[in-house]
Amino acid sequence: MFDLIQEIFKLITVGPGNLVVHLALAISVMAALQVTLFSRRGAPPGVFPRLVLGLLLLLIAQFVQFLASGLAWQGLLNPQTFLPSLDRAVIAWSLVWLVWLWGFPRPSRAADVINILSNIIILLMLVFSVSAWAQTAPGASFNNTWVDWGWSLFSIFILLVGLLFLLLERPQNWNIGLAVLGLNLAGLVIHLVWPTPGGDFSGAIRLAQLCSFPLLPALTQRLHSAVSAKAAENAPAESATVERRRYSADPRAVYAWLQLATHPSADELHTTLTRAVAQTMLADLCYLALTPDPFGDVVLKTGYDHIRDEVLPSVRILQNRIPAITSSLQRGRPLRLSASEVTQAELSALAEALGLETSGNLLIIPLATQRKVWGGLLLLSPYSQRVWTANDQTYLLTTIETLVELLQRADQPTPAPTP
């Protein structure tokens, strides 16, 4: 049995068998890429480009290794000096992108930055590894050397981080991603414990890649499920006979608007306004935001929870955490953000600042005239997950100028009575 396994390892690590391995891996990646391209229709924003980018870079890495192995087999490249380090670099490069593909289907600035830094580290390690290995004695075996151990431990660290993230976050199809990363981890561990003697390449790692790369087309299931979820969301319920109300004119909302006409103090006016808008627009939460200074925080002056019928306290948020919201408030432009799109990171930051598990969808109604931008009204749907439309955006448009005048008048200091 031991001899049979050694023969298999030798077959996939020595030319021309190693060329077949690179070709098989490239075909697996290409199959996943083709399925992704065919499934792009209706894909949610941000998911499809990330899949294509990750698969293309995996394919390029296999092509580079296939080309280098072919040149070495033809005697046009010194195989001992360059190929072992290139092989370990491609393995680490592939693992970084596999973790990125399986763990972060939607845009994540932190994950993208870490991914870029990891790729730069791999390229630097490749340069160092080639120069260090070129100084060894001719004919020496790369396996089980300190350079080989360095590459293997680095790759194992990447896999452990990826596996831990998948277990904790459990993104869509995380179980298949767990299998892909687990197979590669098993190959690396076997390589360290049971290295191929007298060779420069690892049969265990290549066998693990041959088993895991054919699972890459499963990544495209995210596109199908996202399309199905979107269709189910847009399709009307068969049992529904009446469309859900989008606006309200019940006595509570009318009374709140009437209170605005009594010219209360500034604080009372702010609270009354958020209550009136939340009850009229049937928003779960409504916040009144001030126009942020260029270098100041975004200040949510007050808010109202329509579901719990509670006044919400003031909140301050760093501008760099919510750049799109900040720009909308500064320019006096309306804004709609959906929790299912690429702006999810910004809405997550907003939810964290407000102490919510999720912010839901967001609509910003600017409080601005041709002369001045006072701020804006932030409507959120963390409980109902209501999707805001263009009609919602313009529903209160005719009242904006009057509201801004009331707010400006309330901000003006009351003149002292003359004796």
Buried (B, 14 or more C-beta within 10 A) or exposed (E): EEEEBBEBBBBBBBEEEBBBBBBBBBBBBBBBBEBBEEBBEEBBEBBBEBBBEBBBBBBBBBBBBBEBBBBBBEEEBEBBBBBBBBBBBBBBBBBBBBBBBBBBBBBBEEBEEBBEEBBEEBEEBBEEBBEBBEEBEEEEBBBBBEBBBBBBEBBBEBBEBBBEBBEEEEBBBBEBBBBBBBBBBBBBBBBBEBBBEEBBBBBBBBBBBBBBBBBBBBBBBBBEEBBEEBEEEEEEEEEEEEEEEEEBEEEBBBEBBEBBEEEBEBEBBBBBBBBBBBBBBBBBBBBBBBBBEEEEBBBBBBBBBBEEEEBBEEBEBEBEBBEBBBEBBBEBEBBBBBBBBBBBBBBBBBBEBBEBEBBBBBBBBBBBBEEEBBBBBBBBBBBBEBBBEEEBBEBBEEBBBEBBEBBBEBEEEEEEEEE
